[in-house]
């Protein structure tokens, strides 16, 4: 705490003690409001007995009259104090002991000042909470990015557009759930703690369950295998929205704790899910923006328009890589041969020697192609080695019936026709275990309970997953996922 803040802190503590001596309890339990600031501003001038409450933003005294602005959840409104309205002693307390940042409740009459600003003439006020630390100076806001994340409550106060991002996020999730319900889906809740890290190729967080005395994992998907087992049990359309955890690197488009929504539908294939995705985005964007043309922040940090009007182009995983670097992945049957070709092309792929064949191909795609895809595009038919839970394509067994929706270089949606053949699934799990034994940490664990469930019979299924943080960041023109997470995890201060 710097000296100026320390002095201010001590001054405000002294004011708090003086408030107590006047008989005012500085932290009351409630205040009955009749209006919000925005509702009060919509009333006719002369309306009496308006009761609102909020935080004091500004305070300006001119002799026997004081002007202040109160902020509540709906916005701000000016309140005016006069000594002959509140009484001299109450007016003096307000001027001498109440600061910007403090909470008060007021009751009064709506009027317009000489400058024409609609305001409340205060007849009574109630002290509702002391701010011992001053708010960001002159409402210029927090500039330090890490401090904004660490003290998000101040960020919300001083950067009003930040609050709008989280209101948008809430509205997006509400509309998303309503869309699923309108389409006949049921929302499920599946475990966050699991015996097997399943549902994605990712490195999990591990923890210890004391009561059972076993090591377990935090889930890496939003209940993928659980939802498929629910379909085996008789459900046909399910979805889940919840937290997912992956113990991997951090960058603007990746977080270790993030929010996903996944759904699974019996008797659909991945092409049905592509149509559903286009319908979903059309519905959401029209509701949220009234248009399919949205301004987003591109890779250069510039605002650029994207037209989400379907249909969206479909490009195979093989073709996009071949176009961008000249490597035809179907011509390479071994890890060693593909590594040699990548080196020959002078392309850099991190930890290339330790990646399994599937993750090597995926890393190549991310190196040469992903960032170049701007408009909504379906990347389809991924290699089987990188898709251990997806169904083989009937015409080409080297690829699976899978798609990813790419927008501005970000993977927004991942979906596929599910693998429901228990023997094929068992063999895929064995291949993943083998890749892990050779140093690939981002492999899928073997889940024997899921195999047993499949052996009881499953219908055709198609599953789908979308990162909420990514799509919200995209639609609100943010270039870092932490800007759409209210309280992102940070390293503790020393």
N, C-alpha and C positions, 0 to 999 in steps of 0.2 A: 504494500500500500504506500503510494508516494505521500510526501508531506502535506500537499494541498488537500488530498482526499482524507488523510488522517485527521487534519485539523477540522475539516468539514464533518467528518464522522463524530468527532468529540463534541462539536457544536450542536449537532443534531441530537446526540445523546442527552446533552444538557437540556435542550428544548423538550425532550421526552419526559424528563424528570419534572420540569416545570408544569407540563401539561397534567401530569399526575397530581401535582400539588393543587391545581385548580379544581380538582374533583373529576376531571375527565378521565375515563378509563380508555386507554389508547387502542385497545384491541377488542372491540365489542363483537358479539357473535353473529349479528345480522343487521340488515337494513331493508325495510320494505320499499321497493321501487314501484312506481306507477308506469314509468316510461323508460325507454332507452334514449340515448342522445338523438339518434336519427328519427325516432318517432316523435320526440318532443319538437324537433325542428319542423315537422310536418303539420303541427297544430296551428290553430288560429292565434294571432297575437291577442293577448288579454286572457288566455286560458290560465286558470289559477290552480293552486295546489298540485303542481307538477313535482314529482319526487324522482330524482335520478341520483346515481352514484357513480363514482369513477376515480381515476387517478389524476391529480393536478399536473398538467403539462407545463403551463406557464402561469406566472403571477406578476401583475404589474399594479403598483399602488400609486394613486394620485390624490394625496391628502385624505379626504374622508370617503373616497371611493376606490375600490380595488377590482380589477378585471382579472379573471382567470379562465383557463380552458380546462374542461374535464374530458378525459378519454375513457370510453367504455368499449365493449365488444363491438358496438355498431358504428363508432366514430367519435367525433368530439363536438362539444358545444361550449359556447362562452357562458360563464356565470358571473354575475355582477354583485358585489357586496357594497352596501352603504351602511355607515354607522347608525343612521337613524332608522334603518330597517331591521338590522339584526340586533341593535343595542350596542352601546359603546364598548362594554366589557367584552362581549362576544367578538366584536369587530377587532378589538385590540389583540385578543388571543389569536384570531385568524392571521393577522398581519405579523405578529411577533413570533409565534410558535409553530406555524404551519408552513411547510415548504413545498416546493415543486417535487413531485414524486409521491407525496402523501395521498392517502385515500380519504375522500369525504363523501357524505351524502347531503344533498340540498333539497329544500322545498321552497317553491316560489312561483312567480308569475311570468309568463312569456311576454317579452316586449322586444322592441327594436331600438338599438342605440342610435345616437345622432349620425353615426356612419352607416346606419342601415343594417347592422349585423343582428340577426335574431339571437336573443340571449335570454337567460333566466335571471330575473331580479330575485335575489335570495332573501327569503323571510326568516328561514331557520337553516342551520346546518348541523351535521353530526360528524364528529371526527371518527374515521373508520380504520386508520392504520398509518403508522409512522414509517417513513423511508429513511433509514439511518445512513444509507450510502446515496450519494447524488446519482442521478441518471446521466447518460452520456451528454457531454457538454453541448449546450445550445442545440440539442437535437440534431447534431450533424451525423450522429450514428457511429456505430462501430466500424472501423476500417480494417483492422487486423482480422484476417480470415479465420484463423484458429480461435481467436477470442470470440468471434461471432458464433462459432459452433459450441464453444465451451460455455458461453453465457447467452444462450439462445433467447432467454427471457428478455434481455436487453436488446438483442437483435430484432425481436418482434416489435418492441416498443419504438425503436428508432428508425427502422427500415420497414415502412408500412407495406411495401410490396412483398416482403417475406411472408407476412401473415397471409396474404392473398394466395401464395403458393400452397400453403397448408389447407386453406379453405377449398382450393381447387382439388387438392388430393382427396379430401374427405368427400367432396361431391362426385369425383370420378369413381371412387370405390362404391359409393351408394348406388350410382347409376349402373355400375358393373354388376352388382348383386341383383338389382332389379331386372336387368336384362336376362340374367341366368334364370331367375324365377319365372319370368315371362315365357321362357323357352322350355319350361318343364323340368329344370334341374333341381336337385335337392342338395343343400349344403351339409357337408360332413365335417367332423373334427377327428383327426387322426393323431397318433402320438408324435411328440417332439423328441422324446428319448427313445432310442431304438437299439436293438442288439446288433443290427447290421446297417452300415452306411449304404443305403440303396436309393435308386431313383435317378442317379446322375453320375457322371464321371467327375469326381471332385474329392479333395482331401478333407476329411471330416474333423470336427472338434471331438475330443474324447474326454470323458469324465468317469468318475467312479460312483457306483450306486452302493452306498454303505449297507443298506438293509439287505440287499441281495448279494453283496460282496462280489460284484462283477463290474468289469469295465464296459461302458456303453458309449454310444455316439449321439451327438445332436444331429437331427435329421438334415439331409442335404437336398431334399425335395419336399414339396408340399403334399406328402402322403401318397406318392405314386403307387407303390406296391399295395398299400392299404386300400386305396380307392379301387384298384383292379380286383382285389380280393372281395371288396364290397359288391362289385358287379358279379363276380362269381357267386356271391350269396344272394343275388336277385335284384339289386338295384340296376337301373339302366342309364341314368343321367346323373352324375355326381360332380360336385366341385368343392374345392377348399381354398380359402384365402388365409394365409398365415406366415409366420416367420420361418426362415430357412437359414442355415448356418454352414459356411464353407471356410475352412482354415487355409485360405490362399492369399495371394498378393492383393494389395490395395492400390487402386488407381481411380481416376475419375469415373469409370464405368463399372467398377467392382467394389462391393462391400462384403465383409465377412458375415454380417448379419443383415439380411434384407427380407423384403416381403414379396411373396409369390402367390399367384393364383393358378391352380391346375384344375382341369376338368377331364372326365373320362366318359365315353359314350359307347354303349353296347350297339353293335351292328353297323357302326360307322367305320370308314377308312380315312386315311390322311387327306384324301381329296375332299371328303365331306367337311373335314375340319378347316381346310383352306377356304371353302365357301363360307363356313360359319365365321371365320376370322374377318373376312371382308364385310359380312353383315354386321358383326359386332362393332367394328370400327366405324362403319357408316352410321350406325345408331348413336354411338357415344359422341362422335364428333359433331353430328348435327345437333344433339342435345346440348353439348357444352359450348360450341362455337357458332352454331347456325350455318356452318359451311364445311366443305371437305378440303378447302385450301387453307393450310395452317402455316404460320411463320414459325420456323424453328432456328436454333443456333447451329450453324454448320461447323465443320472441323476447323475453319479459320476464325471462328468466333463471330462471324457475321450472321445477321438475320436473313434467312433465305426461305422462300415459299415452297412447300411440298403439297402436291395434290394427292390426296388419299382416295380419290374416286376410283373404285374398282372397275374392271378387273386389274390386278397387279401382275407384272411379268413373272414368269417362272423360269429359272435357270438351274441346270444341274450343277452339283458340287464339282464334278469332273470338269465340265465345260468352263466354269468361271476361273478355276485354277489354270487350266490350259491357256485360256485367253490372256491371263495376266502375267504368266511367267514362262509359258511354252512347255511346261511339264505335264505329260499325260499320265496321271496317277495309275490308270488301269494297266499300263505297260510294266509296272514294277511289282513283282511278287514278294520281294524281301525287303526288310528294313535296311540292310546293308546297301542294296542297289539304289534305293531311294535317297539315302543319305549321301551317297556318292554324287548323284545327279544334283541334289540341292547345293552341295559344295561346288560342283562344276559351274553352276549358275551364279555362284557367289552370293547366295541368299543366307541370311542368318536366322537360325531357329534355335532358341534357347534350350539348353540341356538336350540336344538332339540325340545324343548317344543313349540317354537313359529313357527315352520315350518309347512306348510300344508303337507298333505300326499305325494303329488308328490315331493315336494322339499326335504322331509325327505328321500325318496327313492333315490333321486338324490345325496343327501349328503352322504348317505351310500355307494353308488357306488364310489363316489370320494374318500372316506376314505379307502376303502378296495381293489379297483380294478384299477382305472384309471392309477395310476403311474406305475403299473406293465406291462402295454401294451407298448411294444417297437416297433415291426415291424408294418407296415401299416395293420390296422385291422378295419373292419366295425363292430361297435356295433349296433345291430338292435333291433327293436320292444321294444321301450321304453314304460313305463307305461303311460296310458292315462292322469293321473293326472299331469304329468310333461310336457305334450305336448298339450296345449290348442288349437293349430291351425292345428294339424295333424289329418289325417283321421284314423278312427278306422280300425283295421285289421278285415277282413271279417270272419275269423275263430275264433279269440279270441278278443272280444270287450274290454278286460281289457288293451290291448296294442294298439299301433298305428304303422302305416307303416312309420317308421322313421329310419334313420341311422346317426351315427356320425363316421367320420374317425379319428381314434386315431393313433398317431405316437409319440413314446417316451413319452407317458403319456400326451401329449397335444392334445386337441380337435382341429383338423385342419378344419374339415368340418362338418356342421350340415345340414341335409336335410330330407324331408319327402314328402309323398303324402299329398297334401293340403286338408283340410276340406272345402268342398264347399256346404255342407248342412246347410242352414241358421238357421234351428230350432236347430240342434245339436250345431252349433256354438254359438247361443244365450245362450243355456244351459251351455256350457263350460265357457262362459264369466261370467255368474252368479256364477258359482263355484269359479272362480278366485276372484271375488269381495268378496265372503264370506270368502275365505282364507285370503284376505287382512284385513278384519274386525277383524280377530282373530290374527293379529300381523305379518303375513307374508308379508314383504315389497317387495319381489321379485316375484310379481304376475303380470298377464297380465291385463291391463285395459279393460273396456268394450268400444267397438267402434261401436256405433249405425249406423254410416255412412257406415261401412263395411257390417253390417248385411243388410242394405237396398240395397247395391250393390249386395250382394249374392242373395237377393230375386228377382232380375231381371234375374237370371240364370247365371251359370258359367259352363264351361267345366271341365273335369278332369284336374288337375294341379299338377305338382310336383315342389317344390321350393328347393333352395340350397344356402348355405352361407359359406364363408371361410374368416377367419381373415388373412389379408395380412401380418400384422406384425409378426404373429406366424410362418407362412410358410417361410417367409424370414429369420427370426431368426434361424429356424431349418436348412435351407439349407446353411446358412453362418456360422454355428457353433457358434452362439451366445446363451448364456443362460439367457439373460434378454431382454425383448422386447424394453427397452429404448435404447439398443445398435443399433436398426434398425430404430429408430425414430430420425430424424435429430435434432429437437429441442424439447425434451420432457418437459412437464410441471414440474416445480419445485417450492417449496415454496420460496417466495421472500427472498433475503438476508436481514438480519437486518440492 
